Every structure is written in structure tokens, then in C-alpha cells.
Amino acid sequence: MTGNNRMAFCNSGLAKAVALLTSLVLAAACGDRNTFVPPPPPKVTVSQPVSRPVTDYLEFTGNTAAINTVKLRARVEGYLEKVFFQDGEYVKKGRLLFLIQQNTYQAKLKQAEAEILANKARLMHAQTEYDRFSRLVKQKAAAQTDVDKWHYERDASRAAVIAAEAQRDLARLSLSYTEVKAPFNGRIGRRLKDPGNLVGAGEETVLAEINQIDPIYVYFNINEQDLLRVRGKNNQEAEEEAHKVKWPVYFGLADETGYPHNGFLDFAAITINPTTGTLLLRGIFPNPKALTLPGMFARVRAPVAKEGKPALLVPEVAIGYDQQGPFVLVVDDKNLVARHPVKLGAQVETYRVITEGLKGKEWVVVNGLLRAIPGKPVAPEKQAQPESAAPKTPAAPRPKSGKTSP
């Protein structure tokens, strides 16, 4: 094929291609035009609030304290001979802890007992002489002055016996002070005096300190507004019953979840501190393993009322927050989202009490909050609240008989 023929063939092929493309464009232009199809409403999960009885609680911060604290002192003078415990050991009531030099006080006790024997002998002699002269004076063989003399000697000797017995008791008491014993079950601190030191010389020497921590106290303060609130909740109770209840109190330590320790309120101060506007309260709690030590920080929780009241709860994840405060997103019967401001109450596990803002029949968005925009439609998937998913909110434990709460 010559060059001219080859060029003619290429030009004819190009012309056919252009004609085919033009026909395709014209066919497309004659068809339907493209239209915008809006995306479907986003899917969200909704559920209705849970109605359950909930006990309202107040929360405080406090500190633990030993129920009994004693500084063991040397009540008599002498050299410290022995120590019978290890520093920080748990000791039982009546256990011997320190021994102070005893020989001096044993000798004083013997001396006092000998003085009693001597005075009893004088008393016996005086009684015998008094009886004898009393008979003689009746026979007019003795003077009345002799009778009076031995009457005096008898009474004086009787008084001397009583005084000597008192000295014996004091000597015996001083001897008992040489043995320093544990006044109760508790943990003892380190010894402050070592054996060989003179103790009790001119002062009551502190030997060690012992704490009783089972049970253990927790002190905390309630402000005046909460105090009035508590009294207002319980002012309808009979006065005689109020004096018999033990108000339950709970506490947890810094590394514990919730409030695992159960006790009751056993003391309330009689006046409010005018500087802080608070009232000092104290709870008492069992501490059998002695794991809670005095001086620890404690989170305290106390019920406002003895029994729970019906309340509406929604999952904590359904609550949003903005500059206007907490809110929930509610889907109406037209599947439109609306913002409902709410007031929050206590937290119960993963749920939160709603005190204001909901009536209980609303469908609250619990999943997909970021896709739910107020005023926009959504595709809700209604989720029934299963019984097992509802928070467990038992009423506060029944108060036991005992002292009243404030």
C-alpha cells in the first residue's frame, strides 16, 4: 500500500470514531437528567426511661479514727526491766507488756503487812486490858481512869489496824503498777523506752501507745443545708421511734470501688460550727481484719431516707452536656429529634436519676447521639428495657435499734 492510500485509510477511521462518539453524546443528552437523592435518616437506638425505686444519698469526705487510744504510762518509779511485745504487734486485753523493777514494791508490801500484824497485836492487848479493868472497876478494885485509858488504847489500836490495812492495799496497788498490761485488744506502737531506763521518776513516763481499731470510727461533717434536708425528710417519724433507729452509713477507702464498708451513725455533735457551718458526725464500722488504720481518708455515703422512692433513670451515656447544662435527645412520633434539658440526681451503677425534664414515656436516644441533630429526622430503633438491664437499686437497709441520726 502506498503512502497516500495509507493516509486515506487513517482519515476514514478517524471520521468513523468521531461520528460514533457524537451519536453517543446526543443519545445521552436526549435521555433523563440526573437528580439529587437525599441520604436516608441516620439510625439511632432509643429507649424509654426506667422507673425504679431509688434511695437518695448524701456523700461526704471524712477520716478514720481509733475507737480507743491509750498512752501507756509508768505510774510508779523504777527501772524498766523487760518488754514483752514486738513493735507494732497486735495484743490482747490483759497481756503483760512492760515490767518495772518490783523488789522495792514487794518489800514495801511486806512492810505494810507486818505493820498490820503489829497493830492487831496491840489491839488484842488493849482489848484484853480493857475487859480486865472493866471487871475490876465493878469490884471497886481499879480506878475508872484505868478503864478509860485502855478504852482509848483499844480504839486507837483498831484505827491503826485500819490505817495499816490501807497502807497494805496501796503497797499492793503500787506493786501491780509495775506490770503494765494491755487495757484492750488492739495494735501497739513502738516502745518509747528501752529496758534499763529509769521511768516514772517525777513524771508519768509514756512507754508506748495502743489503739483499738475494731470497730473503727469515721468522722465527717454535714453542712447546714443538707442537715435541714435530712431532718425535713424524716420529721414525720414518731419521736419515740427516732430515738431507737441506727441510721446506716457506708464508706470506702481511696483504692476501693463504691462503699463496701457498712456501719451506722452513732454520734452527732450538739452544736454547728459557726466558722464552717457544719455539724460533726461519726459512724462506727466493724474492722475485724484491722485493714483500715486510723487517719485514712474515707469517702462516706449516707441515705437521706430509710426507703427508696420511685424515680426515672436513663443510661449515663444518653446524657449530653453543653453550656446550658445537661440534656437528653428525645425522638417524637414524627421521628424528629428534640433537645430536652434535664436535672440530674444520683448515679446508680451505669444509670443516672433524672429529677426534672422527663415524664417517663419519651423515647430517649441512647446510641448514636452524634448522628442525632435536634430538629432533624432519624430512623429510630426502639429498644425495650430488659429486666436484667435495669439498675439494681435496693432500698436502704432497715435501721437497727440504737441511737438516732441527726
ABEGO torsion letter per residue (X at the ends): XBAAAAAAAAAAAAAAAAAAAAAAAAAAAABBBBBBBBBBBBBBBBBBBBBBBBBBBBBBBBBBBBABBBBBBBABBEBBABBABBBGBBBBBGBBABBBBAAAAAAAAAAAAAAAAAAAAAAAAAAAAAAAAAAAAAAGABBAAAAAAAAAAAAAAAAAAAAAAAAAAAAAAAAAAABBBBABBEBBBBBABBBGBBBGBGBBBBABBBBBAOBBBBBBBBBAAAAAAAAAAAAABBAAAAAABBBBBBBBBAABBEBABBBBBABBBABBBAAAGBBBBBBBBBBAAGABBBGBBBBBBBBABABBBBBBBBBAAABBBBAAEBBBBBBBAAGBBBBBBBBBBBBBEABBBBABGBAGABBBBABGAAABBBGBBBBBBBBBBBAAABBBBBBBBBBBBEBBBX
